[in-house]
Amino acid sequence: MEPFCNSSKLEKFRRGLGFDFAFANCSNKIWVFGDNIVNCTVIDDMPQYIDCSINSNGVTLFITLVYVNYKAHIRESLWDDILSFSDDMTSPWMVAGDFNSIVEPEEKKGSRIYSMCKSLPFINCIVGSGLMDLGYYGNPFTWCNGWAPSKRIWARLDRALVNSKWLQKFYDTSVVLLVRTGSDRAPLLISTANTQ
């Protein structure tokens, strides 16, 4: 969840949503909520991501939740960290959230033609780390600037990426882009039919 309020409100939201625990990362750009039936441990708390390990029914998996800075030079450290994680990752691993970057020209509509060279560091990160995009169901764009129709821009900036171990364990994982309400973002609903 990308909050637009102070982390002092985290506990109020946790209670209101009915979750057992909540965590805000050090930049307050990522909030994580969960239930006690899932043993979730925050491994790394960084300005652009949170790394969590989850143990459930004897299975350990890793989830990296991202909120990538809009400035390209600041993003570089995240791409390097993801590549570094992938070197030692032997468990199911998902990287999901707002990457503030597209990987294909069709993922942006409106304004000037997008220069794909801006996306090369992100694309190289995906390929180099062995991650695969889960795709999506629903509207193809996750973000809109909300401007007047003549200046409106749409883009797919949010996604879920997984490694091959994730697909072996959770082959039925799906991503649905929900309707934007009260935000410039469409929430991602990531689910798997594997009840474990």
C-alpha positions as CSV (number, residue, x, y, z in Angstrom):
1,M,0.0,0.0,0.0
2,E,1.3,3.5,-0.9
3,P,0.2,5.8,1.8
4,F,-0.3,9.6,1.5
5,C,-0.4,10.2,5.2
6,N,1.9,10.2,8.2
7,S,3.1,6.9,9.6
8,S,1.5,7.9,12.9
9,K,-1.8,6.8,11.3
10,L,-0.5,3.3,10.6
11,E,-2.0,1.7,13.7
12,K,-5.4,3.3,13.1
13,F,-5.5,1.8,9.6
14,R,-4.3,-1.6,10.8
15,R,-7.2,-1.7,13.3
16,G,-9.7,-0.4,10.8
17,L,-8.7,-2.9,8.2
18,G,-8.7,-5.8,10.7
19,F,-5.0,-6.9,10.3
20,D,-2.9,-8.3,13.1
21,F,0.3,-6.4,12.3
22,A,1.5,-3.4,10.2
23,F,4.9,-2.0,9.2
24,A,5.9,1.3,7.5
25,N,9.2,1.4,5.7
26,C,11.8,4.1,6.6
27,S,10.6,6.5,3.9
28,N,6.9,5.9,4.8
29,K,6.3,5.1,1.1
30,I,5.4,1.4,1.7
31,W,3.0,0.1,4.2
32,V,2.6,-3.7,4.8
33,F,-0.3,-5.3,6.6
34,G,-0.7,-8.9,7.6
35,D,-2.3,-11.6,9.7
36,N,-0.6,-13.7,12.4
37,I,-1.3,-16.9,10.5
38,V,1.6,-15.8,8.2
39,N,5.0,-15.5,9.9
40,C,6.3,-12.4,8.2
41,T,9.8,-11.0,9.0
42,V,11.1,-7.7,7.6
43,I,14.7,-8.4,6.5
44,D,15.6,-5.1,4.9
45,D,14.0,-1.7,5.3
46,M,15.3,0.7,2.6
47,P,13.9,4.0,1.2
48,Q,12.8,2.3,-2.1
49,Y,11.9,-1.2,-0.9
50,I,11.1,-3.6,1.9
51,D,12.3,-7.2,1.9
52,C,10.2,-9.7,3.7
53,S,10.6,-13.4,4.4
54,I,7.4,-15.3,4.9
55,N,7.2,-18.8,6.5
56,S,4.0,-20.7,6.3
57,N,3.3,-24.4,6.5
58,G,7.0,-25.2,6.3
59,V,7.6,-23.1,3.1
60,T,9.8,-20.0,3.1
61,L,9.3,-17.4,0.4
62,F,10.6,-13.9,-0.1
63,I,8.7,-10.8,-1.2
64,T,10.3,-7.5,-2.1
65,L,7.8,-4.6,-2.1
66,V,9.0,-1.6,-4.1
67,Y,8.2,2.1,-4.4
68,V,10.8,3.3,-6.9
69,N,12.0,6.9,-6.9
70,Y,10.9,8.9,-10.0
71,K,14.5,10.2,-10.4
72,A,16.4,7.8,-12.7
73,H,19.8,8.3,-10.9
74,I,18.3,7.3,-7.5
75,R,16.7,4.1,-9.0
76,E,20.1,2.7,-9.9
77,S,20.8,1.5,-6.4
78,L,17.6,-0.5,-6.3
79,W,18.3,-2.2,-9.6
80,D,21.8,-3.1,-8.2
81,D,20.2,-4.5,-5.0
82,I,17.7,-6.7,-6.9
83,L,20.5,-8.1,-9.1
84,S,22.5,-8.8,-5.9
85,F,19.5,-10.6,-4.2
86,S,19.0,-12.7,-7.3
87,D,22.5,-14.2,-7.1
88,D,21.8,-16.0,-3.8
89,M,18.0,-16.5,-4.1
90,T,17.1,-20.2,-4.0
91,S,13.6,-19.8,-2.7
92,P,10.3,-18.5,-4.3
93,W,10.7,-14.7,-4.7
94,M,8.3,-12.0,-5.8
95,V,9.2,-8.4,-6.5
96,A,6.1,-6.2,-6.7
97,G,5.0,-2.6,-6.6
98,D,5.6,0.8,-8.3
99,F,8.6,0.6,-10.5
100,N,8.1,4.0,-12.1
101,S,9.2,2.6,-15.4
102,I,7.8,0.9,-18.4
103,V,9.3,-2.0,-20.4
104,E,7.5,-1.7,-23.7
105,P,6.3,1.4,-25.6
106,E,2.7,0.2,-25.5
107,E,2.8,0.6,-21.7
108,K,2.5,4.4,-22.1
109,K,-0.2,6.4,-23.8
110,G,-0.4,10.2,-24.2
111,S,2.2,13.0,-24.3
112,R,5.4,12.7,-26.2
113,I,6.9,9.5,-27.6
114,Y,8.7,7.7,-24.8
115,S,12.4,7.1,-25.2
116,M,12.9,3.4,-24.3
117,C,16.6,4.1,-23.4
118,K,15.2,5.5,-20.1
119,S,13.9,2.0,-19.3
120,L,17.1,0.0,-20.2
121,P,18.4,-0.2,-16.6
122,F,15.1,-1.6,-15.4
123,I,14.9,-4.0,-18.3
124,N,18.5,-5.1,-17.7
125,C,17.6,-5.7,-14.1
126,I,14.7,-7.9,-14.9
127,V,16.6,-10.0,-17.4
128,G,19.8,-10.1,-15.3
129,S,18.0,-11.3,-12.2
130,G,16.0,-14.0,-14.0
131,L,12.6,-12.4,-13.0
132,M,9.5,-12.8,-15.1
133,D,6.5,-10.4,-15.4
134,L,3.3,-12.1,-14.3
135,G,1.2,-10.0,-16.7
136,Y,-2.2,-8.8,-15.6
137,Y,-5.9,-8.9,-16.1
138,G,-7.9,-5.7,-16.6
139,N,-7.0,-2.2,-17.7
140,P,-3.5,-2.1,-19.2
141,F,-2.5,1.1,-17.3
142,T,-1.8,1.3,-13.6
143,W,-1.2,5.1,-13.4
144,C,-2.8,8.3,-14.8
145,N,-1.7,11.9,-14.2
146,G,-5.4,12.9,-14.1
147,W,-4.9,16.0,-16.2
148,A,-7.3,17.3,-18.9
149,P,-7.9,14.9,-21.7
150,S,-5.6,16.7,-24.1
151,K,-2.7,16.4,-21.6
152,R,-3.6,13.1,-20.0
153,I,-0.9,10.4,-19.7
154,W,-1.5,6.8,-18.9
155,A,1.2,4.2,-18.0
156,R,1.8,0.7,-16.6
157,L,4.2,1.6,-13.8
158,D,3.2,-1.1,-11.3
159,R,3.8,-4.8,-11.8
160,A,4.7,-8.1,-10.1
161,L,7.8,-10.0,-11.1
162,V,8.7,-13.5,-9.9
163,N,11.6,-16.0,-10.2
164,S,11.3,-19.5,-11.6
165,K,11.1,-21.0,-8.0
166,W,8.0,-18.9,-7.4
167,L,6.3,-20.2,-10.6
168,Q,7.2,-23.8,-9.7
169,K,5.5,-23.4,-6.3
170,F,2.7,-21.0,-7.2
171,Y,2.2,-21.6,-10.9
172,D,-1.4,-20.2,-10.7
173,T,-0.4,-16.7,-9.4
174,S,-2.5,-14.0,-11.1
175,V,-2.5,-10.2,-11.1
176,V,-5.7,-8.2,-11.5
177,L,-5.5,-4.5,-12.0
178,L,-8.4,-3.1,-9.9
179,V,-10.3,0.1,-10.6
180,R,-8.6,3.4,-9.6
181,T,-10.6,5.1,-6.8
182,G,-9.4,8.2,-5.0
183,S,-5.8,7.7,-6.3
184,D,-3.7,8.1,-9.4
185,R,-2.9,4.3,-9.1
186,A,-4.8,1.2,-9.8
187,P,-4.2,-1.3,-7.0
188,L,-2.7,-4.7,-7.9
189,L,-4.6,-7.8,-6.5
190,I,-2.1,-10.6,-6.5
191,S,-3.5,-14.0,-5.7
192,T,-2.8,-17.7,-6.0
193,A,-5.3,-20.6,-5.8
194,N,-2.6,-22.5,-3.8
195,T,-4.2,-22.3,-0.3
196,Q,-0.9,-22.9,1.4
